[in-house]
Amino acid sequence: MTILTRLPEDYHENTLAIRSSLQSVRFYVDGELRMEYDTSGTRLVGKNSASCYVFCPTSEDDAGKEVRIELTTNTAKYSGVVNTVYCGDEAAIWGYLFQTYGLETVIALFLLFAGIITIIFGFSLGIAYQTKFDMEYLGWCVFMAAIWMLGESKMRQLFFPNPSALATLCFVMIMLSPIAIGYYMDTLQKGRYRKVFGVVESIAFLNALICSALHILGIADYIETLPVAHVILAGSVLIGFITMVCDLKRGYVSEKYTFSVLYWQ
């Protein structure tokens, strides 16, 4: 995909920017390559460069010059995708982006902190009482959700220098989340539905292995196999909800769920 335009004669901005969507980006100003974003030489696996905001420096001297932006991807779904092109001061652009998308990043960082604290607290209680607490697995669920949100955040490159690694980790968290949910629900319900959650966990683990192999071998990126992970994740949440309803009907809720309710309150 190529975007071709000409800067106005009264141009005086110092930055052009665009967000790639699993695309490599090249900025040409007056036929000269000014900025390039391509992780093919640095990423270990995968067919595409991770989504990222790419900033091209400009100046008043570029007024009236032709600008060409080339977007290249190896995934058909993102071929021809063109995001908003920003023009202005880089700091001002980041300020606008944070004002628009910053809330989800702040929430993700809060969940990350809460998840880590919950894991540490649950693990400490487990050592003290020589048993496993559902709080620890709940912490892992929150932690994975936070990593997923950070991986999807449009502000992620401000916090993590390697967007490819975080983007990959985001997909891994989605695939492994059913395992954390299964362990949490199984501990919370004291193994009453262990066989059911065991099947879900095995399917999720097998899917993660297969998708990782396809990703590493360059056959299919995580984004292409993601629908399967979504189905498994949705299935694990649905099964968790069904088992909670079953416990409610059998009168187990007051016995097993009180601690978790008090914790969230």
PATOR-458674 format. One record per atom (N, C-alpha, C, O): residue in three letters; x, y, z. Coordinates in pm, whole numbers, plus 32768, in hexadecimal, padded with zeros to 4 digits. Layout:
N
ALAXYZ...
//
This chain:
265
MET80557F898000MET800080008000MET8058807C8000MET80B78084804ETHR803A80DC7FA9THR808A81557F9FTHR803181D17FABTHR7FCA81DC7F69ILE805B822E8001ILE801682AE800FILE807083197FD2ILE80E583257FF7LEU803A83647F78LEU808983C97F33LEU804684527F44LEU7FCF84607F27THR809184B47F72THR805B853B7F85THR80CB85A17F75THR8140857D7F65ARG80A6861E7F7AARG810986897F70ARG80F286EB7FE3ARG808187157FFBLEU815B870E8028LEU8150876A8098LEU812F87F68066LEU815E881D7FFBPRO80DF884280B0PRO80BC88CB8085PRO813589278085PRO819A890C80C7GLU812A8992803CGLU819A89F08030GLU81B78A3980B5GLU82278A6680CCASP81538A43810AASP81688A86818AASP817F8A2281FCASP81668A418271TYR81AE89AB81D9TYR81C48941823CTYR82348968829DTYR829E89978272HIS821C8956831FHIS828489788382HIS8285891783F8HIS82C189358460GLU824388A183EAGLU8241883F8457GLU82C287EE8458GLU830B87E983F5ASN82DC87AD84CCASN835A876284D7ASN834886CB84DBASN83A9868184EBTHR82CB869B84CCTHR82B5860A84D5THR823C85DE8483THR81D486208483LEU824D856E843ELEU81DE85238405LEU81DA849D844ELEU82438464846CALA816384698469ALA815983EC84B4ALA80E4839A8482ALA807E83D08457ILE80F383168488ILE808882BA8466ILE8099823C84BAILE810A821684DBARG802C81FC84DDARG8033817E8525ARG8029810C84C2ARG7FCB81048473SER808C80B584C6SER8088803F8471SER802C7FD684B0SER80207FD0852ASER7FEE7F86845ESER7F9E7F14848DSER7FDC7E968456SER7FBB7E6883E8LEU80397E5D84A4LEU80897DEA8478LEU80C97E0683F1LEU80CC7DB08399GLN80FC7E8083E1GLN81347EAC8362GLN81BF7EE78377GLN81DB7F2583DESER82147ED58315SER82917F1F830FSER82737FA582CBSER821F7FAB8271VAL82B6800F82F6VAL8297809582C5VAL831580D98292VAL837F80D182D0ARG8308811B8220ARG8376816B81EAARG834281F481C1ARG82E181FF8177PHE8384825A81F3PHE836482E481CFPHE83CC83148169PHE844483108184TYR839E834280F6TYR83F6837F8092TYR83CE84128084TYR835984318072VAL842F846A808DVAL841884F98079VAL846985258000VAL84E4851E8001ASP842485517F99ASP846585797F1CASP84B985067EE3ASP8526851C7EAFGLY8484848C7EEEGLY84C784167EB8GLY853583DD7F0FGLY856F83767EECGLU8554841D7F7EGLU85BF83EF7FD7GLU858483AB8052GLU852883E18091LEU85B883348074LEU858882EC80E9LEU85AA833C8167LEU862083508186ARG8544836881AEARG855983BB8224ARG854C836A82A5ARG859683838305MET84EF830982A9MET84DA82B98320MET84A7822F82F7MET84558222829DGLU84DA81C8833CGLU84AF813F831FGLU849680F583A1GLU84E580FC83FETYR842680AE83A5TYR840780558415TYR83F27FC983DETYR83907FAE8399ASP84507F7183FDASP844B7EE883CCASP84997E91842EASP85117EA48440THR84547E31846DTHR84967DDD84D3THR84C47D57849CTHR84E67CFD84E8SER84C67D498418SER84EC7CC883DESER857A7C9F8405SER85997C28840BGLY85D07D018420GLY865A7CE18443GLY86717CD084D8GLY86DD7CA88502THR860B7CED8529THR861D7CE685BBTHR85BF7C848600THR85E17C4E8669ARG854A7C6C85C7ARG84ED7C0F8609ARG851B7B7F85F5ARG85517B5C858CLEU85047B2E865ALEU85307AA38654LEU84D17A4E8600LEU84FD79F985B2VAL844F7A65860FVAL83EC7A1685C6VAL837D7A728595VAL83787AE785BAGLY83257A3B8542GLY82B57A89850FGLY82CE7AC08485GLY83417AD4845CLYS82617AD9843DLYS826C7B0983B3LYS82617B9F83A5LYS82887BD7833EASN822C7BE3840CASN82107C728400ASN82507CC3846FASN826F7C9084DASER82627D428453SER828D7DA184BASER82177DBF8516SER81A67DCE84E7ALA82317DC88597ALA81C67DE585F7ALA818D7E6F85DEALA81D27EC985AESER810D7E8085FFSER80CD7F0385EFSER81147F6A8647SER81387F4E86B9CYS81297FE1860ECYS817A80458654CYS816580CD8612CYS814E80D58599TYR816D81388661TYR816B81BF8628TYR81F681DE85F1TYR825B81CD8635VAL81F8820A8575VAL8276822A8533VAL827982C18519VAL821D82F884DCPHE82E383028548PHE82EF8393853DPHE835E83B584D9PHE83CE838384E3CYS833C840B847CCYS839C84368417CYS83BD84CA842DCYS8363851E8428PRO843B84EC8444PRO845F85798459PRO845585C983D8PRO847E859A836DTHR8420864183E2THR8416869C8370THR843D8728839ETHR8458873F8413SER843F87858340SER846188108361SER8422886C82FASER83E28840829BGLU843588ED830EGLU8401895082AFGLU844089408226GLU8404896681C1ASP84B789088221ASP84FC88F581A0ASP84B388908147ASP84CB888A80CFASP8459883F8184ASP841187DA8137ASP8391881080F8ASP834887C680B6ALA8374888F810CALA82FB88CB80D5ALA82F588B8803DALA835688D37FF7GLY8283888A800DGLY826F88767F7EGLY82A787F47F48GLY829887D77ED1LYS82E887A57F9CLYS832587297F6DLYS82BF86B77F6ELYS825C86BA7FB7GLU82DA86537F1CGLU828485DE7F14GLU82A4857E7F86GLU831985667FA4VAL823D85487FC6VAL824D84E68031VAL820B84648006VAL819784627FDBARG825483F88013ARG821F83737FF3ARG822F8319806DARG829C830B80A5ILE81C182DB8095ILE81C2827F8108ILE819F81F480D4ILE813481DF809DGLU81FA819680E8GLU81E4810C80BBGLU81C680B38133GLU821280B38195LEU815A8069812BLEU812F800C8195LEU81337F7E815ELEU80F27F6080F9THR817F7F27819FTHR81917E9F816ETHR81717E3B81DBTHR81A07E48824CTHR81207DD681BATHR80FE7D6D821ATHR80F87CE781D2THR80E47CE18159ASN81097C7C821EASN81017BF581E6ASN80807BAF820EASN80707B3781F4THR80247BF7824BTHR7FA37BC08274THR7F357C068224THR7F277C80822AALA7EE87BB881DAALA7E837BF18180ALA7E1E7C4781C9ALA7DEC7CA98192LYS7DFF7C238247LYS7D9B7C6C8293LYS7DC07D0082A5LYS7D697D5682ADTYR7E437D1B82AATYR7E717DA582C0TYR7EA77DE78242TYR7EDC7E568248SER7E9A7DA581D2SER7EC37DE18154SER7E607E4E812ESER7DE77E358127GLY7E917EC68115GLY7E3B7F3580F1GLY7E057F838166GLY7DBC7FE48154VAL7E287F5981E1VAL7DFC7FA38258VAL7E5080228266VAL7ECB801C8267VAL7E0D80948271VAL7E528114827FVAL7E1A815B82F9VAL7DA3817A82FEASN7E6D8176835BASN7E4381BF83D3ASN7E59825583C0ASN7E908281835CTHR7E2C82A18422THR7E358333841BTHR7EC583618412THR7F1C8330845AVAL7EDE83C083BBVAL7F6383FE83B1VAL7F5F84808401VAL7F0A84D683EBTYR7FBD848D845FTYR7FC4850484B5TYR803485608487TYR809985338451CYS801E85E1849CCYS808186458474CYS808B86AD84E2CYS802586E2850EGLY810586CC850FGLY811787308577GLY8195871785C7GLY81F586DD8595ASP819487428644ASP8204872B869EASP81F586A086DCASP8187867786FFGLU8264865786E9GLU825D85CD871AGLU822485C787A7GLU81D1857187C4ALA8250862087FDALA821C86228886ALA8186863D8888ALA813B860188D5ALA815A86998831ALA80CB86BA882AALA807B864387F7ALA800B862A8825ILE80B285F98797ILE806F85838763ILE805F851987D0ILE7FF584DD87E0TRP80CD8503881DTRP80C684A3888BTRP806284D188F4TRP801B847F892EGLY805C8553890DGLY7FFB8588896CGLY7F6C856C8940GLY7F1885468991TYR7F52857F88C0TYR7ECC8563888BTYR7EAD84CD8895TYR7E3D84A888B9LEU7F0E84798874LEU7EF983E9887ALEU7EDF83BB8909LEU7E8A83658920PHE7F2983F58968PHE7F1483CE89F4PHE7E8A83FB8A24PHE7E4783B48A6EGLN7E61847289F9GLN7DDD84A48A1FGLN7D6E844B89E6GLN7D05843A8A23THR7D888413896FTHR7D2483C1892BTHR7D258331895ATHR7CBC82F4896FTYR7D9E82F9896BTYR7DAA826A8988TYR7DED824B8A0FTYR7E0181D78A31GLY7E0E82B18A5BGLY7E5D829B8AD3GLY7E1582518B42GLY7E55820B8B91LEU7D9182608B4ALEU7D4782248BB9LEU7D58818D8BBDLEU7D6C81548C28GLU7D50814B8B49GLU7D5D80BA8B47GLU7DE9808E8B73GLU7DF980248BAFTHR7E4D80E08B55THR7ED580C08B81THR7EE280CF8C17THR7F21807C8C59VAL7EA681388C4FVAL7EA9814C8CE0VAL7E6380D98D27VAL7E9480A78D8DILE7DF180AF8CF3ILE7DA8803E8D2EILE7DFC7FBF8D28ILE7E007F728D87ALA7E3F7FAA8CB6ALA7E927F338CA7ALA7F067F338D0BALA7F247ECB8D45LEU7F457FA58D20LEU7FB27FAE8D81LEU7F807F968E0FLEU7FC37F578E60PHE7F087FCA8E2DPHE7ECD7FB28EB1PHE7EB07F1D8EC5PHE7ECE7EE68F30LEU7E777EDC8E5FLEU7E5B7E4D8E6ALEU7EDB7DFC8E77LEU7EDF7D998EC0LEU7F447E278E30LEU7FC47DE28E3BLEU7FF97DE88ECALEU80247D838F01PHE7FF47E5E8F05PHE80207E6E8F90PHE7FC87E1B8FEFPHE7FFB7DD79048ALA7F437E228FDAALA7EE87DD69030ALA7EFE7D409022ALA7EFA7CF79084GLY7F167D128FA8GLY7F2D7C848F92GLY7FAB7C538FD6GLY7FAC7BE99013ILE80177CA28FCCILE80967C7A900AILE80867C7590A2ILE80B47C1690E2ILE80467CDA90DCILE80307CDD916DILE7FDB7C669199ILE7FF77C289200THR7F737C46914BTHR7F1B7BD6916ETHR7F677B529168THR7F557AFC91BEILE7FBB7B419102ILE800B7AC690F6ILE80687AB8916EILE80717A4D91AAILE80AD7B249190ILE810B7B209201ILE80C17B029283ILE80EE7AB292D4PHE804E7B459297PHE80007B319312PHE7FCC7AA1931APHE7FD67A619383GLY7F967A6F92ABGLY7F6279E792AAGLY7FD0797F92BEGLY7FBD791C9304PHE80437997927FPHE80B5793C928EPHE80E7793B931EPHE810978D29355SER80EC79B1935BSER811979BC93E6SER80BB79739445SER80E7792E94A1LEU80387982942ELEU7FD6793A9480LEU7FE478A4946ELEU7FD6785794CDGLY8001787A93F1GLY801377EC93D7GLY808877B29424GLY808177429457ILE80F67800942DILE816A77D29479ILE814A77CE950EILE817077719555ALA81047834953CALA80E5783D95CBALA808777CE95F9ALA809977979666TYR802377AE95A7TYR7FBE774C95CFTYR7FD176C5958BTYR7F7F766B959DGLN803D76B6953CGLN805B763794FAGLN7FE6760494A7GLN7FC4758D94ABTHR7FA9765E945BTHR7F3B76389404THR7F34769C9390THR7F7377059394LYS7EE77679932BLYS7ED576D192B9LYS7E59772792CBLYS7DEE76F492ECPHE7E6877AA92B5PHE7DF7780692BDPHE7DCE782F9230PHE7E21784691D9ASP7D4A7838921CASP7D1878629199ASP7D4478EF9176ASP7D4579159101MET7D69793F91DCMET7D9579C791C4MET7E0F79CD9168MET7E1A7A269115GLU7E69796D9178GLU7EE1796C9125GLU7EBE795A9092GLU7EF579A0903DTYR7E6378FF9073TYR7E3B78E78FE9TYR7DE9795C8FB3TYR7DF0797C8F3CLEU7D9A799A900BLEU7D537A138FE3LEU7DB67A7F8FBALEU7DA17AC78F58GLY7E247A8A9006GLY7E8C7AEA8FE3GLY7EC77AD08F5BGLY7EE47B2D8F10TRP7EDA7A4F8F39TRP7F107A2D8EB5TRP7EAE7A538E47TRP7ED77A808DDBCYS7E2C7A418E61CYS7DC67A6A8DFFCYS7DCE7B018DE6CYS7DCB7B2E8D74VAL7DD77B4E8E53VAL7DDF7BE08E47VAL7E607C088E01VAL7E607C628DADPHE7ECF7BC78E25PHE7F517BE48DE9PHE7F4D7BCD8D51PHE7F7E7C208D04MET7F147B5C8D28MET7F0D7B3E8C98MET7EB57BA18C50MET7ED47BCB8BE0ALA7E467BC88C8FALA7DEE7C2C8C52ALA7E367CB08C41ALA7E247CF58BDCALA7E897CD58CA3ALA7ED47D538C9CALA7F3A7D508C2CALA7F497DB28BE3ILE7F817CE08C1EILE7FE37CD38BB2ILE7F9D7CDB8B2BILE7FD17D198ACETRP7F297C9C8B20TRP7EDD7CA48AA3TRP7EB57D348A85TRP7EC27D618A13MET7E867D7D8AEAMET7E5E7E088AD5MET7ED57E608AB0MET7EC87EB98A5CLEU7F487E478AEFLEU7FC07E948ACCLEU7FED7E758A3ELEU80187ECD89F4GLY7FE27DF68A18GLY80077DCF8991GLY7FAF7E0C8927GLY7FDB7E2688B7GLU7F307E25894AGLU7ED17E6188EDGLU7ED37EFA88F4GLU7E9C7F3D889DSER7F127F30895BSER7F137FC1896ESER7F5E800888FESER7FC87FDC88D3LYS7F26807688D1LYS7F6880C58869LYS7FDD811688A0LYS802A81518854MET7FEA81178925MET805781628964MET80CA8107898DMET8128813489CFARG80C680898967ARG81248027899DARG81B68046897EARG820E802589CEGLN81D18085890DGLN825D809D88E9GLN829F81058942GLN831981128941LEU824E8150898FLEU828881AF89EFLEU82C281678A68LEU831C819B8AABPHE828E80EF8A84PHE82B880A68AFBPHE8313802F8ADCPHE836280058B30PHE83077FF98A62PHE83547F838A3EPHE839F7F9E89BBPHE83617FBB8955PRO84247F9589BDPRO84737FB68947PRO84657F5388D4PRO84847F738862ASN84357ED988F3ASN84297E72888BASN83967E528874ASN835F7DFD88BAPRO83557E938814PRO82C67E7A87FDPRO82A97DED87CDPRO823E7DB887E8SER83077DAF8786SER82F27D278754SER82E47CC587C7SER828D7C6D87C5ALA833B7CD3882DALA83377C77889FALA82B57C8588ECALA82787C218912LEU82897D028904LEU820F7D18894FLEU81957CEA8900LEU81377CB28939ALA81957D02887EALA81257CD6882BALA81197C3E882CALA80AB7C078834THR818C7BFA8824THR818B7B68882ATHR815A7B3788B1THR810B7AD988B8LEU81897B76891CLEU81607B5189A4LEU80CA7B6489B7LEU808A7B198A00CYS80937BC88976CYS80037BE3897ECYS7FB47B6A894BCYS7F547B3F898CPHE7FDC7B3388DAPHE7F977ABF88A2PHE7FAA7A4388FBPHE7F4E79F4890DVAL80217A348932VAL803D79C2898AVAL7FE379C88A05VAL7FAF79618A31MET7FCF7A408A3CMET7F797A4E8AB2MET7EEA7A268A93MET7EA879E68AE6ILE7EB97A4A8A1DILE7E317A2589F7ILE7E24798D89EFILE7DC079558A1AMET7E8A794B89B8MET7E8478BA89A8MET7E8F78718A2EMET7E5478068A3FLEU7ED978AA8A8CLEU7EEE78688B0DLEU7E8978908B77LEU7E8278518BE0SER7E3C78F78B5ESER7DD979258BC1SER7D7778B98BECSER7D5678B18C63PRO7D4578638B90PRO7CEA77F98BBEPRO7D28779D8C27PRO7CE077678C7BILE7DAC778D8C22ILE7DEE77388C86ILE7DE8777A8D0FILE7DCA77388D73ALA7E0577FC8D14ALA7DFE78458D93ALA7D6F78488DC9ALA7D5A78388E41ILE7D0E785D8D71ILE7C82785D8D9BILE7C5A77D58DD1ILE7C1677CB8E36GLY7C87776B8D8CGLY7C6776E48DB9GLY7C9F76C58E42GLY7C5A768C8E96TYR7D1E76EA8E59TYR7D5B76D38EDCTYR7D1377228F49TYR7CFD76F18FB8TYR7CEF779E8F28TYR7CAA77F28F8ATYR7C2377B78FB0TYR7C0377AA9026MET7BD477948F4BMET7B50775D8F67MET7B5976D68FACMET7B0876B79004ASP7BB976868F85ASP7BC976028FC3ASP7BED760F9057ASP7BBA75C590ABTHR7C46766C9077THR7C6B76829103THR7BF876BD9151THR7BE0769791C4LEU7BB2771B9114LEU7B40775B9155LEU7AD276F79175LEU7A91770091DDGLN7ABF7697911AGLN7A5476359129GLN7A8475B19163GLN7A3A754E9165LYS7B0075B19192LYS7B3B753C91D5LYS7B3174BC9182LYS7B12745191B6GLY7B4C74C89102GLY7B59745490ACGLY7AD9740F9084GLY7ADF73A0904FARG7A67744B909AARG79E974089078ARG79DA73F58FE0ARG799773978FB4TYR7A17744C8F92TYR7A0C74438F00TYR7A9774388EC1TYR7AAF746A8E54ARG7AF073F58F08ARG7B7C73EE8EDCARG7B8A73AE8E53ARG7BDB73DC8E02LYS7B3E73468E38LYS7B4A73038DB6LYS7B2273618D44LYS7B6273648CDBVAL7AB873AE8D5AVAL7A8A740A8CF2VAL7AF374758CD6VAL7B17748E8C62PHE7B2674B38D41PHE7B8B751B8D2EPHE7C0E74DF8CFCPHE7C5A75228CB6GLY7C2974638D20GLY7CA174208CEEGLY7C9F74128C57GLY7D0674228C15VAL7C2A73F48C21VAL7C1C73E98B8FVAL7C3474708B4DVAL7C7B747A8AE9VAL7BF774D98B86VAL7C0875608B4EVAL7C9B758A8B54VAL7CCF75C18AF3GLU7CDD75718BC3GLU7D6975968BD2GLU7DC0754A8B6EGLU7E1D75848B35SER7DA374CA8B59SER7DF1747B8AFASER7DDF74AF8A6BSER7E3E74B78A1FILE7D6274D18A49ILE7D47750789C3ILE7D90758C89B0ILE7DCB75A48946ALA7D8C75E28A17ALA7DCE76648A0EALA7E6576538A00ALA7EA4769889B0PHE7E9F75F78A4CPHE7F3075E08A46PHE7F5775A989BDPHE7FBB75D28983LEU7F0775498989LEU7F24750F8906LEU7F19757A889ALEU7F6C757E883FASN7EB475CF88A3ASN7EA5763B8841ASN7F1C769A8846ASN7F4C76C787DDALA7F4C76BA88BFALA7FC0771288CCALA803C76D4888DALA808A7719884CLEU804E7652889ELEU80C1760E8862LEU80B9760F87CALEU811B762D8786ILE804475EF8794ILE803475E98702ILE8044767486C4ILE808B76858661CYS800276D68700CYS800A775F86CACYS8098779686D3CYS80C577DD867ASER80DE7775873FSER816877A3874ESER81C2776386E6SER821A77A486AEALA81AB76E286CCALA81FA769E8665ALA81E176DD85DBALA824076F3858FLEU816376F885BCLEU81427737853CLEU818077C28532LEU81B077EA84C8HIS817F780B85A3HIS81B9789285A5HIS8250788E8592HIS828778DA8543ILE8292783585DAILE8324782B85D3ILE835277FE8548ILE83B8782E8514LEU830777A2850CLEU832B776F8488LEU830477CE8417LEU832577B683A3GLY82BE783B8439GLY8297789D83D3GLY82237872837DGLY820C78AB8313ILE81D7780D83AAILE816577DC835DILE80EB78358372ILE80A6785A8313ALA80D2785783F1ALA805F78AE8412ALA808178FC848FALA80A778C284F5ASP8073797F8489ASP808C79D284FFASP801D79BE8566ASP7FB279898547TYR803979EA85E0TYR7FD679DE864ATYR7F537A238626TYR7EE779F28648ILE7F5C7A9485E0ILE7EE37ADF85BDILE7E887A8B8563ILE7E0E7A9E8564GLU7EC17A308516GLU7E7379DF84BAGLU7E3179698500GLU7DCA793784D2THR7E6B793B856ETHR7E3178CB85BATHR7DE678FA8636THR7DB578A88684LEU7DDD797D8648LEU7D9F79B586C1LEU7D0C798E86D3LEU7CE379798745PRO7CBA79838669PRO7C2E795D867DPRO7C1C78DC86CCPRO7BBD78D0871AVAL7C75787C86B9VAL7C6B77FE8704VAL7C8178188799VAL7C3977E187EDALA7CE3786B87B9ALA7CFD788D8845ALA7C8778D78882ALA7C6678C288F7HIS7C47792D8833HIS7BD179758864HIS7B5F79148886HIS7B1A792588EBVAL7B4B78B08832VAL7AE2784E884AVAL7AFE77FF88C9VAL7AA477E8891AILE7B7B77D788DCILE7BA0778A8954ILE7B9077E189D1ILE7B5F77B28A38LEU7BBA785F89C8LEU7BAC78B98A3ALEU7B1978D08A5CLEU7AF378CD8AD1ALA7AC878E889F7ALA7A3978FB8A0EALA79FB787D8A4AALA79A478858AA1GLY7A2778098A1BGLY79F4778A8A50GLY7A1877788AE2GLY79C677488B31SER7A92779D8B08SER7ABC778F8B93SER7A6B77EA8BEFSER7A4677C38C5EVAL7A5178658BC0VAL79FF78C38C10VAL7970788E8C1DVAL793578978C88LEU793978588BB0LEU78B278228BB2LEU78A977AB8C11LEU784A779F8C5FILE790B77538C0BILE790A76DE8C65ILE7916770B8CF6ILE78D476D58D4FGLY796B77708D0FGLY797777A58D97GLY78F377DC8DC9GLY78CF77C88E3DPHE78AA78228D72PHE7829785A8D97PHE77C477EA8DB3PHE777877F28E14ILE77C377838D5FILE776677138D72ILE778076CB8DF5ILE772376A98E3DTHR77FF76B48E14THR7820766F8E92THR77FA76C48F0BTHR77D3768E8F72MET780777478EFFMET77DE779E8F6DMET774777978F83MET771877988FF5VAL76FA77908F15VAL766977828F21VAL764676FC8F62VAL75EC76F38FB6CYS768F76948F3ACYS767776108F77CYS76947612900DCYS764975D9905CASP770076559033ASP7721766190C2ASP76B876B1910CASP76977694917FLEU7684771790CALEU761D77699108LEU75A077159124LEU75647721918FLYS757976C290C6LYS7503766E90D8LYS751A76049144LYS74BC75DD9189ARG759775D69152ARG75B4756D91B3ARG75D575A3923EARG75EA7558929DGLY75D976289249GLY75F2766492CBGLY7683766B92F4GLY76A17676936BTYR76E076659293TYR776F766A92B2TYR77A576F892B8TYR7815770D92E7VAL7759775A9289VAL778D77E2927AVAL77B9781C92FEVAL782678539308SER776678109364SER7789784993E6SER780478079421SER784B78439472GLU781C778C93FBGLU788D77419432GLU7911776493EEGLU7978776A9430LYS790E777A936DLYS798B77839322LYS79A9780D92E8LYS7A1D782A92CATYR7946785F92D7TYR795B78DA928FTYR7968795592E9TYR798779C292B8THR79527945936ATHR795279B893C4THR79D57A0193C4THR79D77A7C93BFPHE7A4479B993C9PHE7AC679F993CFPHE7AE07A4F9355PHE7B137ABE9361SER7ABE7A1C92DFSER7AD67A699264SER7A7F7AE5925FSER7AAD7B4E9233VAL7A037ADB928CVAL79AB7B50928EVAL79E17BBA92ECVAL79E57C3092CALEU7A0C7B8F9364LEU7A457BED93C3LEU7AC37C2C938CLEU7ADD7CA293A3TYR7B127BDF9344TYR7B907C14930BTYR7B747C8492A8TYR7BB67CEB92ACTRP7B137C709250TRP7AF47CD691ECTRP7AB47D52922BTRP7AC87DC291FCGLN7A687D3C9298GLN7A2E7DAF92DBGLN7A997E029321GLN7A7A7E68935F
//
